[in-house]
């Protein structure tokens, strides 16, 4: 399971590129955070493998992975 801190996320999509599960992470085009960025969301927590690649690659430390 992952938790994205939407206020820290700038929607750079690096996490999306490194996620091994296609389509699991996506940019939320319907919501912006306080800084005006569209944050990343997880489409299905059950499909997350908790590999932590998204959290490791996030330049803003906006992702926390729970196992």
Buried (B, 14 or more C-beta within 10 A) or exposed (E): EBEBBBEBBBBBBBBBEBBEBEEBBBBBEEEEBEEEBBBBBBEEEEEBEEBEBBBEBBEBEBBBBEE
